[in-house]
């Protein structure tokens, strides 16, 4: 099972884990509420996980301009 991390705002590829031994527990996914899981994690037909997080650049931008969180994709 591959896990791909992508920025939810700018769609930048952040990283990928290609290790079948890594569990959702190790990644901390168990701390997410059901709503957070639906918003953050998706699965493709091959069973790979796609995790939408925030990259460092977008995080810095949001800290400087918090009103940008009102936009669905502020950096595209």
Secondary structure, DSSP 8 states (H G I E B T S, - for coil): -EEEEEETTT--EEEEEE-TT--HHHHTGGGS-HHHHHHHEEE-TTS-EEEEE--HHHHHHHHH-GGGGGSSSTT-
